Amino acid sequence: METLNHSILVPYDFTEIAMNAIAHAVSLAKVLDTNITLLHIVKKEAEIVEMEQQMKEEALKINETHNTLPNFVVREGSIFRTITQVAHELDCVLVVMGTHGMKGLQKLTGSWALKVIVGSKIPFLVVQDPPRTTDVKKIVFPVDFKSENKEKLKWAQFMTKYFTSKILLFSATSKEGVVDPRTKANLVFCKSFLEERKIDYELVLSKNVASFSQETLDFAESRDADLIIIMTTRDIAFHDYVLGAQEQYIIANSAKIPVMVINPRTDLMKYGYGNFG
């Protein structure tokens, strides 16, 4: 089996949602020139051998559909630990994960997806539907007062290296339409970063008629965005999952726009495709 390093990891549970994630991973893998690794998680070690045979058959079916033969890994564990563990172990460049949105009691709703993602040094691309296009032309990049905003820029740059992307900076404002000084400082930093690297962008101010997360989604839908890039809240607590962190609403958006979710970290781009400084 070829090396799994720098794979795109796809958690796989034989569902239509997982197949949608595979379709996104196949599209990305062709552009990034990387391979794909499926991860299936079992509850008991005794199930591994049987499931490996099933996964081998699934990989062949995927190859027939997408003309791409994925690798696969079967591990004992839980979705809340094992996905991140395997992604780190294989030094994956990205995890592409399907979610069922916020409806019903499915295993991986928006809140559970957020719980899986938090703690990972590797970004997650969370998807609901199959890809609408092979390109990523419009990326919504929400900007507020948090210092973590700057960390997203490396991944915005990463995407523009491989796709014909325009960055849509969407800024939070006060009820009076004023931009908070900390938000303004982040915007200045973002604009300088993008201009220095000759990355196409546009700045749009929110109207503050709803929560910033809701306005971000409304804006993304109105512009027919291909991707939203967000950060998780630093040191997110359990009650955020229960009460509903704003990230989970963006992840599980009703427009079904793919969302790249990045955790705050200090050792940015330790892995991946070259120097993005």
N, C-alpha and C positions, 0 to 999 in steps of 0.2 A: 504494500500500500504506500502511495506517495506521502510525502511529509504533510502533516496537517497544519503546520505553522502558517500563520497568516490566512487561515481559512476564514470564510464567513460561516459562523455557527448558526444553525437553525434548530431550535427545540421542536421535536417532531412527535406528534401523538396520533397520527393517522386521521386527523380531522380535515375538513375543508379549509378551516382557518390556517392550519399548518401548511397545506398545499399553497395557499395564497402567499405565505411567507417564503416558501421555496421559489415561487415565481419571481418574487422581488430579488431573492438572493441570486438566482440565475442571471437576471438582468444586470445586477451589480457586479457579479463575478466576471462577466465578460468584459466590462469596462475596466475593472481594477486588476484584471489578469490574476485572479486568485482562484482557489478551489472552494468547495462547499463541504461542510461536515454536518451531518444530521446528528442530533443528540436525542436519544430516547431514554427516559428515566423509568426504572422499575422499582417496586417497593421491596422486593426480596432478591437477594443475590442468586437464588435458585432459578429465577426467571430469565437470567441473562442469556444463557445459551440458546434457549428457544426463541427469544426475542431477536437475537442477532441474526438468526435465519430469516425471520420475518423482515427485518430491516434490509437484509441483502436483497430480498425479493422486491421490497419497496424501492430500493435504489435503482434496480433494473427498470422498474416501471417509470420512475422519474426520468431515467435516461431516454426511454422511448418517447416520452412526452416533450422533454426539453433539450434533448441531445446533449445532456450533461450528466455524467455519472458521479454522484456525490459519494464521499466517504461517510462512514457512520460510526457512532460510538454508543454503546449501551451501558448505562451506569445505574447502580443502586443509589437511591437518594430521594430528594424532594426538589420540586421546582424552585423553592426559595433559597436553596444553597447550591445545588448541583450545577445549574446552568452557569452561574458565575464562576464556580470552581473550574469547570471544564473550559470555559472561555479563557480564563487566565492561564490554565495549564497548557493550552494549545497556542497561547499568545495570539488569539484571534484578532483580526482587525475590526470586526463588527459582529454583533449578534442581531439577527433578523428574527423577530418574534411576532407571532400572530396574537391578536386579542379579540375578544367577542364584544368589545365596547362596554357600556355600562348596563346593559339589559340582562335580566334574568339572573340565574344563579350558576352560570357556567364557571368552569374551573379558573379561567384566566380573564377575569373582568379587568376594567381599568385600574381599580384599587390593588388587585392582586398583581397585575403587571408591574405597577410601581414598586410593590414590595420585592418583586424579583430583581428589579433593576438597581435599586438603591444599594450602594456598596461596591458596584462593579467599576473597575477602572476603564473598562472597554465600553464604548457607546452601544446602545441598543437602538435599532430601527424597529419601531412598533407599527404593525400594519393590520388592516382589517380586510381589505379587498385585494384582488389581484392588481398588479401595476397597470395604470392607465396609459403609460408611455414609457419608452426606454430612456428618455432624457429627464433631467431634473432642471427645469428652466426657471422656476420661481420658488425661492426659499424664504419663508417668513421667519424673521429673526427678532423676537420680542426683546425690548430693552427696558429695564426698570432701574431702580436704585441699587440693586445688589451688585457687589463687586464681582460675583461669579460670572456676570455677563461676558466679561472679557475672555473667559475660558472657552466660550462657544466659538469664538472667532477662528480658532485653529481648525475647527471642524467645518466651518463655513468655507474657509480657504481650501481645505481638503476636497470638498465637493466641487468647488469651482475649477480645480485642477483636472477633473475628470468629466465634468458636465458643463453645458453652456448655461450656467446658472447666473441669475440676477438675485442679489440679496435685497430683500425688502425689510429694512429696519422699521420696526413698529414700536413707537415710543409711548410709554405711559405718561399721562398728564394728570394734573389736579382737576377738580371740578371747575375751576376757573380757566382751564385750558393752559395752565402754566406748567412748565417742565421743572420738576424738582432739581435742585443743584446737583445732587448725586447722580440722578438720571442723566442730566445734561453732561456731566463729566464723562459718564460711560458712552454717551452718544459721540462726544468729541473723540474719544479714544477709538470707538468703532469706525468712525468716518476716516480718521487718520490711517488706521490699520488697512482699511479697504482701499483707500486712495493710493497709499504707498505701493500696494501690490497690484494696482490697476484692475481691481475687481469692481465690476458694475454693481451699483446699488441705488436704492431710492429710499428716502426717509419720509415716513408718514406718521403723523401724530394721532393718538387715540382721542376719542371725543368724551371719554369718561361718562358714558351713559349707562355702563354696566361694569361688572368686574373686569379687570384687565385680561384675565384668562378668557372670558367670554368674548370680549372685544377682539382679542387676538384671533380666536376661532372665526368670528364673523368676518374679520378682515381677510383671513386666509381663504375663506370660502368665496368671498366677493371677488378676490383676485385669481381664483382658480389655481391656488398654490399647489405645487407638487410635493412640498415638504415643509414641516415646521421644525425648527431646532430649539430645544428648551434645555434648561438645567434643572436638576432636582434641587430641592431646598437643602442647604447644608445642615447636617445633624438633624435630619427629619426624624420625628418621634412617632411612636406607635399611634398616638391619638390623631396624628395627621391622616393615617390610613382610615381610621374610623370616621372622623369628621369629614374627610375628603380634601386632601391637598389639591391645590389648583392644578398641579401637574396631571393628576389622574383624569381630570375632565378634558384636558387637552389631548392626552394619550388616547382616550376613548371617544374622540369627537364624532358627532353625528354625521359630519361631512365625509368621514372616513379618509381623511388626509393622513398620509404616513407622517410619523413623528420621530425625529432623532432625539434620544434622551441621553444627556451627558451628566455624569456625577461630578461635583466639584473635586478637584485634585490639584496637586502641586507639581507632579512629574509629567506634565503634558507631553503627549506625543512621544513617549518613551519607545514606542513601537510604531510600526506602520510604514509609510512610504516616504522616507527621506526627511529632510529638515524643512520645517514649515516656519522657521523663525523669520 
